[in-house]
Amino acid sequence: MTFAASIPLLGSAGALALGLPGGSEWIIVLVIVLLLFGRRLPGVARSLGQGISSFKKGLNEPVDESAADEKDGDKVASDKSSSSDES
């Protein structure tokens, strides 16, 4: 019997038995992340919060599809006319 054959590589769910880090490993990873990125985290959290709030505002605002189509149509028409002027 070889040593490699005696090590179970698959767990009960069929995944590798190496598994995810346990509780103490996650704490160590968290401490390392805080030491490396501690000064940047407030800015990241602030920009993430602003992004979420602007996304929610965008969801609550009614969209006038006819006005949006006209704006898109005007932009496409102006792009075509400017590209024909260049040639």
N, C-alpha and C positions, 0 to 999 in steps of 0.2 A: 504494500500500500504506500503510495507516495504522499508527500506532504500536501502538494497542490490539490490532490483529489479529496483530501479530508476537509478542506476549507469550503464551506457553503457560500457560493457566490450569489445565489439567488435567495431572496427572502420569501416570506409566505405570499407576498403579492406579486412575485416575479420580478421585482426590481433588484438592483444591486444591493448587497447587504451593507455596503459602505454607508449609505444613508445620509440624512441631513445632520447638520451640527445640532448638538443638544443645547440645553439651557446655558451652561457655563460658556460654551463656545460662542453662542450668540452675544453674550455679555462682553466677551473679549473683543469680538468684531465690532460691536457698538462703541466700545471705548476707543478703539483704534480709529474708527470713522469720525468720532467726535474730536479726537486729537488732530486729525488731518484736516477736517473741513469745518471745525467749530466756528470760525469767524465768518464763513460764507453762509452758514445755515439760516441766520435771520433774513438775509437778503433773498435767499432762495424761497423761503417760506412766504415772505412778503410778496414777491412777484408771482408765486403760485396762487396766493389768495386773490391778488388783483386780476389774474387771468380767469380764475373761477367766477369772480363776481362780474366781470365783463361778459363772460359766456352766459351767465344767468340773465343779465340785462338783455343780451341779444335774443335769448329765447323768449323773453316776455314782450319784446317790442313787436308790434304787428308789422308784417312785411307787405308792402304794396307791390305785387308782382308786376303789374303793368308799368309802373314807374321804373322798376329794376330792369325790365326788358328794354324799355326805351333808352335807358342809360347805357346798357350793354350794346344795343344797336347803334347808338351814336358813336360809341367808342370804336366799334368794329368798322363803321363807315369812315371815321376819321383815320383809322389805321390804314385802311385800304387806299384812301386818297393820298395820304402821305407817302405810302410805299410806291404808288404809281408816279408821284412827283420825282422820286429819287431816281427812277430808271430812265 
